[in-house]
Amino acid sequence: MNPENNYQQPTYQQAPAQSPDPTSVPNIHNPLEAMRPGEQIICEIKRHPIGIYGTYLMAGLLLVVALVAAIAVPMFTKSSSGSTSSLDTIVWSISGLIALVSFVMLFVGTKVYWGNRWVVTSDSITQTLQTSLFDIQSSQLSMGNIEDVTVEQDGLLCHMFGYGMLRVETAGEHSKFVFPFCPNPNEYAKKILSTREEFEQGRRGEDQQRLYRQEGAYAPVYPSMPGQAPVSPTPPSMSSTDSSPDGSGNTPGQA
């Protein structure tokens, strides 16, 4: 019996794609949602809380002033009959207005301050810049356009509380990605630089693979008979029909 008749073409089954573990993916919202397949979120950078302490202090002082005025003024203007004067009503109204302004200041300041952030992925940096309650700007910078990452920590407080200014500079552009009040700026700078290096290595690898495909270096491998190694196709210049020096197909020594 001819063994070639009993040979069956092997079948290959593609392994099912594994979905990422939801517990291993950080719950970070990217405002632009412009992520390529396989792109991973590295980290999210939010501001250090020390930058919002000034707003909290100002609002607290206003609340204290309003409370003291609402309590002290009626004590000095109280009439002998014990009735409430018109001055007391005015002071209470002003104190209530100051308290309302303080709470609004706290809400708006907290919302705007924590709205500024960076989302660093394996391919880009997405910056969300919020300057007011209704003014939000989002921009994205590719890892391939990053030239340098610098950290500035000026003053004693920056070193004591571990915050500073993180700058990402690009080539051929005057605009920079600047993130003030960045916590642990040196650690985030190292993450961005290492991510950029991995991005460049991956891009060089893709370019080299594309060059190999254009040159035909990736040749398919065909299954062979049982017991034999897989055979890849022979290039035309090395085919058996033209293996003789004279091109006749006959090896030396044959007539």
N, C-alpha and C positions, 0 to 999 in steps of 0.2 A: 504494500500500500504506500502510495506516495505521501510523505509527511506534509507536503505543501498543501494537500487537499484538506487536511484536518486542522490546518492553522486558522485560527480566528483572529480577526482584528481586535486588539484590546480596546476596551472602552475606558474613558477617563471621566470621572465625575468631579465637578468643581465643588470645592468645599463651600458650604454656606457662609455668607458674610456674617461676621460676628458684630452685633451692635455693642457700642460702648456701654460700660457699666454706668448707670445713672448716678451711683454714689461716688464714682471717681471723677465725674465732670463737674467743675465748679459752676454754681448757679450765678453766672455773671451775665448781665444784659449788655449786648453790644448795640449801641444806638443805630449804627449804619447797617448791621446785619449783612455786611459784604464779606462773607467768609467762604473760602474755597473748600472743596471736599478734602478732608484730611487735615485742615487747619485746626490747630489746637490753641486754646486760651492758656497763656502762661501765667498772668497775674492781673490784678486790678489795683490801681494806685489811687488812693483817696488822700485827702489832705490831713495834715496833723491837726488834732483838736486845739492846739495852742492858738491857732489863727482866729478862732471864733470866741476866744475868751474876752476880747475887747468888747464885742457886741453884747455878751452876757453881762459884763460889768457895767456897761452904760445903761442897759435896760434895768438892771438891779438898782442902780443909783436913782433912776427916775421913779421906780416903784417906792423906794424908801422916802424920797422927797414928797411924793403924793400922799403916802400914808401919814407922815409927820404933819403935813399941812392939814390934812383932814381931821387929825386928832387935836393938834395944838391950837389952831386958830379959833375953833368954837369955845375952847376953855377960856381964852382971854376976852372974847367978845360976848360972852354970855351975859345977858341982862339980869337984873334983879328979879324980874318976874319969871325967869326961866324959859321964856319963849325964844324961838329960833329967829335970829335976825336975817336980813337979806344978805349980809356979808357971809354968813355961814353957808347959805345956799350957793353963793357964787364960788366959795372955796371948795365945797364938795363937788361942784360940777367940774371945776378945773382939775381937781385931784382925780376924778373918774376919767376925764379925758387923757390925763397924763398916763394913767394906768393902762388905758386902752392902747395908746401909742406904744407903750413899752411892750405889750404882748404882741402887737403887730410887728414891731421891730425884731422881736425874738423869732417869730415865725418866718418872716421873710429872710432874715439873716441866716438862719439855720438852713432853710431850703436852698438858698443860693450858694452858700458855702459848701455844703456837702454835694451839690450838684456837679461840681467840678471834679473830673476824674479822668484817668487814662485806662484803657483796656489794651494790654499787650498780648498779642497772639504770635504764633510762629511765623507769620507773614507780614504783620503790620502793627502799627500803633494807632488806635482810635482815640482822639482827644475830644472830650465834651467840655466846652467852655460856657459857663453860665454867669452872666454879669448882672442880671436882674431876674425878677420872677417870671417874666415872659420873654426873655432874650436868651436863647440857648443856641449855640453853634457847635456843630460836630464836624470834624475833619479827620482824614486818615492819611497816614504816612507809611509807605512801603519800607520794609527792612532793607531793601536794596538801595534806597536813597539816603540812608543814614550814613553820615561821615564821621561824626564824633558825638560822644556823650560826656557832658561835664557836670560836676557837682560843685555848688557854692554854699559854704557854711561860714557866714560872717557873724561874729559876735559870740559872746559867752553863752547866751541862751540856746543858740543853735546846737552847740556841742553838749550842753547839759541835758536838753530834752530830745536830742537826736533827730533834728529836722533840718532841712535846707532847701535850696532851689535846684531842680533838676532840669538841665537843658539838653535838647537833642538837636544837633545841627545837621543841615542837609547841604548837598552840593548844588551850587548855582542858584541858590535862593536866599533872599535876605530874611525871609520869615523863619522863625524857629519855634519849635515846640518847647514851651517853658511851663514848668509846673512848680509854683511856689508852695511853701509849707509842705514839702514832701517828706513823709516819715521814712527813716532809714534810707536816705538817698543813695548812699554808696552801694547798698545791697541791690536796689532796683537798677542802678546803673550797670552793675555786673550782669544782672539777668538780661538786660536789653542787649549788651554787647555780646554775650554768649549766644543769645538767640539770633542776632545778626550774623555771627560767624557760622552757625548751623545753617542759616538760610543761604549764605553764600556757598557753602559746601554742597548743599542740595542742588542749588542752581547750576554749579559747575558739573555735578554729576549728571543732571538732566541734559545739559548741552553735550556732554561726551557720549551719552547713550544715543542722543539724536544723531550725532556724527557717525556712530557705529551702524545705526540702522541705514543711513544714507549710503554707507560704503558696503553694505551687505554683510557685515560681520556677524549678524545674528541670523544664522541659518537654521531652519527647522530640523528637528530630529525625527526620523520616521521609525516606527517600530519594525523590528527585524524578526527572523524566525526564532522559535524557542531555543534557548541555549546560546544565542548569539547576542553580541552587544548591539545597541541601536546604531543605525547607520545614518550619517548626515549626507546630504547630496554633495556630489563632487563638483567643484567649479568647472565651467566649460573648458578652461585652459588646461585642466588636468584630467579630462575625460579619457576613457580607454580607447576611443576611436582615433585619437591623435597622440598616442604615447610614443610612437617611433620618431627618431630624429628627422626622417624624410617626410613625415606626414602621411605615409601610406598605411599606417595601422599595423605594420609588421615589425616585430622586435628584431634586433640584430641577430643574425644566424638563421633567420627564416627566409625561404626563397620567395 
